[in-house]
Amino acid sequence: MTQKCIIIGASHGAAQLSASLRQEGFEGELLVIGDEPHLPYQRPPLSKAFLSGDKVAEALYIRPAAFYEKNNVLFRQARVTALNRDLQTLTIRDYDGRVDELNYSKLALCTGARVRKIEIPGSDLSGIHYLRDMAGAEALKRSVVAGRNAVVVGGGYIGLETAASLRKLGMHVTVLEMAPRILQRVTAPEVSEFYHRVHSENGVSIHTGVSVAGFSGKDCVERVVCADGSEFPADLVVVGVGVLPNTELAEAAGLAVDNGIVVDQYCCTNDPNIFAVGDCTNQFNDYYGRRVRLESVPSATAQAKTAAASICGLRKSCTNFPWFWSDQYDLKLQIAGLSQGYDKVVVRGDRHTSRSFSAFYLKEGKLIAADCVNRPQEFMLSKKIISEKINIDPKILADDSIPAKDLLMSV
């Protein structure tokens, strides 16, 4: 019997999984079901190069149509409404309303995550944008007018990247963050202070400790109203307050879900014929000794390669070192590891006046993560130190007079 693998979600993970399946020798039917009218594309540039106009939509495609045609990877725009594990069938609804039932031999869930929406007075006004997919980014681009007011709700990476792009496009930008500082959930105070300074120098007005209570306007948003009574004029609003993993289909089918679809080191769920990859998954991480759900392109790519091997009957455990990046203005932030639980921060370089430094996060004397701004060598070095569990004196890490390439010579 011919094997049939269906991939749900035309995501970054799906693009890598379909390619890796063919590389691993999968010769059966391969179908990708997605709910957007696009081939799999890169999402990180949506808030940066795509929004600012430096890249067009086609430039974001991970692989061209010719690749999928050559490798006999089929696509179908539809929404999966039900998964029957006993019969190994999917119920799908096409965008013309037609309902169909499909059989699978192997199934991969690459359903990703969706934006967390806020339900407050005025949240249904036009002019309020969420940035997660191509359609959302295109709608935001159409709303941009130089010289007018934009308010960004949320001072995380997406919010700050969007703020930088909107400033580049000539808008007056205000960032409203509920926490006492921007990037509070993901960085140390030293890094937050640096980005607060840089955005302020570029004309962004940042307000922290501010809770948004509602939006006002006749038909389109005109003002953002805060709980303390303050108001900010807004010709457009971008809300960036996090994402939620798309696990509903898996949960309804009885798959294990705990802040993501639970998978083992081979990216297999508790059903031996169903695998999961990407932002929707929760997987044990060997480097940190605990389960994590990573919102990361490198993570999705690594998991996809592992899942492809597993589907083909091979056993290649996923060794997934977490790393991320963020582009704002002329700054390339590269993040190695997970900083949660750190007890000490060591800074290398001048974060007060320069635009280049690194922050090293330590726990019980061990390096667990690093934020490297315009310092690629130190980023690569940090990945090596953390992944290989190398002991290094924090004083040496902090000594900016020692070239990065020589830091390990003292170990």
C-alpha positions as CSV (number, residue, x, y, z in Angstrom):
1,M,0.0,0.0,0.0
2,T,1.3,3.5,-0.9
3,Q,2.1,5.6,2.2
4,K,0.4,8.9,2.5
5,C,1.8,11.6,4.8
6,I,-0.3,14.7,5.4
7,I,1.2,17.8,7.0
8,I,-1.3,20.2,8.6
9,G,-0.1,23.8,8.5
10,A,1.9,25.4,5.7
11,S,4.5,26.7,8.1
12,H,8.3,27.0,8.3
13,G,8.3,23.5,9.9
14,A,6.2,22.2,7.1
15,A,8.6,23.5,4.4
16,Q,11.5,21.8,6.1
17,L,9.6,18.6,6.9
18,S,8.4,18.1,3.3
19,A,12.0,18.6,2.0
20,S,13.5,16.3,4.6
21,L,11.0,13.6,4.0
22,R,12.1,13.4,0.4
23,Q,15.7,13.5,1.4
24,E,15.2,10.6,3.8
25,G,13.6,8.6,1.0
26,F,9.9,8.9,1.6
27,E,8.3,8.0,-1.7
28,G,4.6,8.1,-0.8
29,E,2.1,10.8,-1.4
30,L,2.9,14.1,0.4
31,L,0.2,16.7,1.0
32,V,0.5,20.0,2.9
33,I,-2.8,21.6,4.0
34,G,-2.6,25.3,4.9
35,D,-5.2,28.0,5.5
36,E,-3.3,30.8,3.6
37,P,-3.1,31.3,-0.2
38,H,0.7,31.2,0.0
39,L,3.5,28.7,-0.1
40,P,5.4,28.4,3.2
41,Y,7.1,31.7,4.0
42,Q,9.4,33.2,6.5
43,R,7.5,35.0,9.3
44,P,10.3,36.9,11.1
45,P,10.7,39.4,8.3
46,L,7.0,40.4,8.4
47,S,7.7,43.0,11.2
48,K,11.0,44.1,9.7
49,A,12.0,43.9,6.0
50,F,8.5,43.2,4.6
51,L,6.8,45.9,6.6
52,S,9.5,48.4,5.8
53,G,9.2,47.6,2.1
54,D,12.7,46.2,1.7
55,K,11.3,42.8,0.6
56,V,8.2,41.7,-1.4
57,A,6.0,38.7,-0.5
58,E,7.7,36.3,-3.0
59,A,11.1,37.0,-1.5
60,L,9.9,35.5,1.8
61,Y,9.0,32.2,0.3
62,I,11.2,29.5,1.9
63,R,11.4,27.5,-1.3
64,P,10.1,28.3,-4.8
65,A,7.1,26.5,-6.3
66,A,9.4,24.6,-8.6
67,F,11.0,22.9,-5.7
68,Y,7.7,21.4,-4.5
69,E,6.7,20.5,-8.0
70,K,10.0,18.7,-8.6
71,N,9.6,16.8,-5.3
72,N,5.9,16.0,-5.8
73,V,4.8,17.9,-2.8
74,L,1.1,18.9,-3.1
75,F,-0.6,21.8,-1.4
76,R,-4.3,22.4,-0.6
77,Q,-5.8,25.5,0.9
78,A,-8.3,24.4,3.5
79,R,-9.0,24.2,7.2
80,V,-8.9,20.9,9.0
81,T,-12.0,20.6,11.2
82,A,-11.6,17.1,12.7
83,L,-9.1,14.4,13.2
84,N,-10.2,10.8,13.7
85,R,-7.2,8.8,15.0
86,D,-9.0,5.4,15.0
87,L,-9.8,5.7,11.3
88,Q,-6.8,7.8,10.4
89,T,-8.9,10.4,8.6
90,L,-9.1,14.1,8.5
91,T,-12.2,16.2,7.8
92,I,-11.4,19.4,5.9
93,R,-13.3,22.3,4.7
94,D,-12.2,24.1,1.6
95,Y,-12.6,27.9,1.3
96,D,-15.5,27.4,-1.2
97,G,-17.3,25.5,1.6
98,R,-16.8,22.0,0.3
99,V,-16.2,19.4,2.9
100,D,-13.9,16.4,2.2
101,E,-12.5,13.5,4.1
102,L,-8.9,12.4,3.7
103,N,-7.0,9.3,4.8
104,Y,-3.5,9.3,6.0
105,S,-0.8,6.8,6.9
106,K,1.3,9.4,8.8
107,L,0.3,12.8,10.0
108,A,2.4,15.8,11.0
109,L,1.0,18.7,13.0
110,C,2.8,21.9,12.1
111,T,0.0,24.2,13.2
112,G,2.2,26.9,14.8
113,A,0.7,29.6,17.0
114,R,-1.7,32.5,16.7
115,V,-1.7,36.0,18.1
116,R,-3.2,36.6,21.5
117,K,-6.0,39.0,21.0
118,I,-7.2,41.5,23.5
119,E,-11.0,41.9,24.2
120,I,-11.5,45.4,25.5
121,P,-13.9,48.3,24.6
122,G,-13.2,49.4,21.0
123,S,-11.1,46.4,20.1
124,D,-13.3,45.8,17.1
125,L,-12.6,49.2,15.5
126,S,-10.8,49.2,12.2
127,G,-7.2,50.3,12.2
128,I,-6.2,47.8,15.0
129,H,-3.7,45.4,13.7
130,Y,-2.1,42.1,14.7
131,L,1.1,41.0,13.0
132,R,1.5,37.2,12.6
133,D,0.8,36.4,9.0
134,M,1.2,37.8,5.5
135,A,-2.4,39.2,5.4
136,G,-1.9,41.0,8.7
137,A,1.4,42.5,7.5
138,E,-0.1,43.6,4.2
139,A,-3.1,45.3,5.9
140,L,-0.7,47.1,8.3
141,K,1.4,48.3,5.3
142,R,-1.6,49.8,3.6
143,S,-2.4,51.8,6.8
144,V,1.0,53.4,7.1
145,V,1.1,57.1,6.4
146,A,4.3,59.1,7.2
147,G,3.7,61.8,9.7
148,R,0.7,60.1,11.4
149,N,0.5,58.4,14.8
150,A,1.0,54.8,15.5
151,V,0.6,53.1,18.9
152,V,2.2,49.8,19.6
153,V,0.7,47.8,22.5
154,G,3.3,45.5,23.9
155,G,7.0,46.1,24.4
156,G,8.3,42.6,23.5
157,Y,10.4,41.8,20.4
158,I,7.5,41.9,17.9
159,G,6.3,45.2,19.3
160,L,9.8,46.8,19.2
161,E,10.6,45.4,15.8
162,T,7.4,46.9,14.5
163,A,8.0,50.2,16.2
164,A,11.5,50.4,14.5
165,S,10.0,49.7,11.1
166,L,7.2,52.2,11.5
167,R,9.7,54.9,12.5
168,K,11.7,54.0,9.4
169,L,8.5,54.7,7.4
170,G,8.2,58.1,9.0
171,M,5.4,57.5,11.5
172,H,5.3,59.0,15.0
173,V,5.4,55.9,17.3
174,T,4.4,55.3,20.9
175,V,5.0,52.0,22.6
176,L,2.8,51.1,25.6
177,E,4.0,48.3,27.9
178,M,2.1,47.0,30.9
179,A,5.3,45.7,32.7
180,P,7.7,48.1,34.5
181,R,10.2,47.7,31.6
182,I,10.2,46.6,28.0
183,L,11.4,43.1,27.2
184,Q,10.9,42.2,30.9
185,R,9.8,38.6,30.2
186,V,12.8,37.7,28.1
187,T,15.8,39.9,29.1
188,A,17.7,41.4,32.0
189,P,17.2,45.0,33.1
190,E,20.5,45.9,31.5
191,V,19.3,44.8,28.0
192,S,15.9,46.5,28.5
193,E,17.6,49.8,29.4
194,F,19.7,49.6,26.3
195,Y,16.8,49.1,24.0
196,H,14.8,51.8,25.7
197,R,17.6,54.2,25.1
198,V,18.0,53.2,21.4
199,H,14.3,53.5,20.6
200,S,14.1,56.8,22.4
201,E,17.1,58.1,20.4
202,N,15.2,57.1,17.3
203,G,12.2,59.1,18.2
204,V,10.0,56.4,19.8
205,S,8.0,57.4,22.9
206,I,8.0,54.5,25.4
207,H,5.6,54.3,28.3
208,T,6.0,51.4,30.8
209,G,3.7,50.4,33.6
210,V,0.7,51.4,31.5
211,S,-2.4,49.2,31.1
212,V,-4.5,49.7,28.0
213,A,-8.2,49.9,28.9
214,G,-9.8,50.5,25.5
215,F,-9.8,52.2,22.1
216,S,-12.0,55.0,21.0
217,G,-13.0,56.4,17.6
218,K,-16.0,56.7,15.4
219,D,-15.4,54.0,12.8
220,C,-11.6,53.8,12.9
221,V,-9.4,53.9,16.0
222,E,-8.5,57.4,16.9
223,R,-7.2,57.1,20.5
224,V,-5.8,54.5,22.9
225,V,-7.3,54.9,26.4
226,C,-5.3,53.7,29.4
227,A,-6.5,52.6,32.8
228,D,-4.9,55.6,34.5
229,G,-7.0,58.0,32.3
230,S,-4.2,58.9,29.9
231,E,-4.9,58.9,26.2
232,F,-2.7,58.6,23.1
233,P,-3.7,59.7,19.6
234,A,-3.6,56.8,17.1
235,D,-4.2,56.6,13.4
236,L,-3.3,52.9,13.6
237,V,-2.6,50.5,16.5
238,V,-0.5,47.3,16.5
239,V,-1.1,44.8,19.2
240,G,1.8,42.5,20.1
241,V,1.0,40.8,23.4
242,G,2.2,37.3,22.7
243,V,0.9,34.1,21.0
244,L,-1.0,31.0,21.8
245,P,-0.1,27.5,20.4
246,N,-2.7,26.0,18.0
247,T,-3.4,22.8,19.9
248,E,-7.2,22.6,19.6
249,L,-7.3,19.9,16.9
250,A,-4.8,17.8,18.8
251,E,-6.6,18.2,22.1
252,A,-10.0,17.3,20.5
253,A,-8.4,14.1,19.1
254,G,-7.1,13.0,22.5
255,L,-3.4,13.8,21.9
256,A,-1.4,14.9,25.0
257,V,-1.3,18.7,25.3
258,D,0.5,20.8,28.0
259,N,1.3,24.3,26.8
260,G,1.8,22.8,23.4
261,I,1.4,19.3,21.8
262,V,3.6,17.0,23.9
263,V,6.2,15.2,21.8
264,D,9.2,13.0,22.6
265,Q,12.8,13.3,21.4
266,Y,11.7,11.9,18.1
267,C,8.9,14.5,17.7
268,C,6.3,11.7,18.0
269,T,3.1,12.4,20.0
270,N,1.3,9.7,22.1
271,D,-0.1,8.4,18.8
272,P,2.7,6.5,16.9
273,N,1.4,7.7,13.5
274,I,1.2,11.4,14.5
275,F,4.1,13.8,14.8
276,A,4.3,17.5,15.6
277,V,6.8,20.2,14.8
278,G,7.4,23.9,15.6
279,D,5.7,26.5,17.8
280,C,2.8,24.3,18.7
281,T,5.0,21.6,20.4
282,N,6.3,21.0,23.9
283,Q,9.4,18.9,24.0
284,F,12.0,18.0,26.7
285,N,15.2,20.0,26.2
286,D,18.4,18.1,27.1
287,Y,20.4,21.4,27.6
288,Y,18.1,22.7,30.3
289,G,16.7,19.4,31.7
290,R,13.0,20.4,31.3
291,R,10.2,20.6,28.8
292,V,9.9,23.8,26.8
293,R,7.8,25.2,24.0
294,L,10.0,27.3,21.7
295,E,8.8,29.9,19.3
296,S,11.9,29.7,17.1
297,V,12.6,29.1,13.4
298,P,15.8,27.1,14.2
299,S,13.9,24.9,16.6
300,A,11.2,24.2,14.0
301,T,13.8,23.3,11.4
302,A,15.6,20.9,13.8
303,Q,12.4,19.3,14.8
304,A,11.3,18.9,11.2
305,K,14.4,17.0,10.3
306,T,13.9,14.7,13.3
307,A,10.2,14.1,12.5
308,A,11.1,13.3,8.8
309,A,13.5,10.6,10.0
310,S,11.0,9.2,12.4
311,I,8.2,9.0,9.8
312,C,10.7,7.1,7.6
313,G,11.4,4.6,10.4
314,L,14.7,6.1,11.4
315,R,15.6,7.1,15.0
316,K,17.3,10.4,15.1
317,S,16.9,12.1,18.5
318,C,16.3,15.9,18.3
319,T,19.1,17.8,19.9
320,N,17.7,21.3,19.8
321,F,19.8,24.1,21.2
322,P,17.6,27.2,21.5
323,W,18.6,30.3,19.7
324,F,16.8,33.3,18.4
325,W,17.4,36.7,16.9
326,S,15.8,40.2,16.6
327,D,16.6,43.0,14.1
328,Q,15.9,46.6,15.1
329,Y,17.3,49.6,13.3
330,D,21.0,48.7,12.7
331,L,21.1,46.3,15.6
332,K,21.3,42.5,15.2
333,L,20.5,40.9,18.5
334,Q,21.4,37.2,18.6
335,I,20.2,35.2,21.6
336,A,21.9,31.9,22.7
337,G,20.0,29.7,25.1
338,L,17.2,30.4,27.6
339,S,17.8,32.9,30.4
340,Q,14.9,32.0,32.7
341,G,16.2,31.3,36.2
342,Y,19.5,33.2,35.9
343,D,21.0,34.6,39.1
344,K,23.7,36.8,37.7
345,V,24.3,39.0,34.6
346,V,27.7,39.9,33.3
347,V,27.9,42.6,30.7
348,R,30.8,42.8,28.1
349,G,31.1,46.1,26.3
350,D,29.6,49.5,26.8
351,R,25.8,49.3,26.8
352,H,25.3,53.0,27.8
353,T,26.8,54.8,24.8
354,S,27.7,52.2,22.2
355,R,25.5,50.0,20.0
356,S,27.4,46.8,20.6
357,F,27.7,44.7,23.7
358,S,26.8,41.2,25.2
359,A,24.9,40.2,28.3
360,F,25.8,36.8,29.7
361,Y,23.3,35.1,32.0
362,L,24.7,32.7,34.7
363,K,23.1,30.3,37.1
364,E,25.2,29.0,39.9
365,G,28.3,30.1,38.0
366,K,27.3,28.3,34.8
367,L,26.6,30.2,31.6
368,I,23.0,29.4,30.5
369,A,22.2,32.2,28.0
370,A,23.6,35.2,26.2
371,D,22.2,38.3,24.5
372,C,24.7,39.5,21.9
373,V,24.1,42.9,20.2
374,N,26.1,43.3,17.0
375,R,28.6,40.7,18.3
376,P,28.3,37.6,16.2
377,Q,31.6,36.0,17.4
378,E,30.4,36.2,21.0
379,F,27.1,34.7,20.0
380,M,28.8,31.7,18.4
381,L,31.2,31.4,21.4
382,S,28.2,31.4,23.8
383,K,26.5,28.6,21.9
384,K,29.6,26.5,22.3
385,I,30.1,27.3,26.0
386,I,26.5,26.5,26.9
387,S,26.0,23.4,24.7
388,E,29.3,21.9,25.7
389,K,28.9,22.9,29.4
390,I,32.3,24.6,29.5
391,N,33.3,26.3,32.7
392,I,34.5,29.9,32.3
393,D,35.3,32.6,34.8
394,P,32.6,35.4,34.6
395,K,35.4,38.0,35.0
396,I,36.9,36.8,31.8
397,L,33.6,37.0,30.0
398,A,33.3,40.6,31.2
399,D,36.8,41.7,30.1
400,D,36.2,43.4,26.7
401,S,39.9,43.8,26.2
402,I,40.3,40.1,25.5
403,P,39.4,39.3,21.9
404,A,36.4,37.0,21.6
405,K,38.5,34.3,19.8
406,D,40.8,34.2,22.8
407,L,38.2,33.9,25.6
408,L,38.4,30.1,25.8
409,M,42.2,30.0,25.9
410,S,42.0,30.7,29.6
411,V,39.8,27.7,30.3
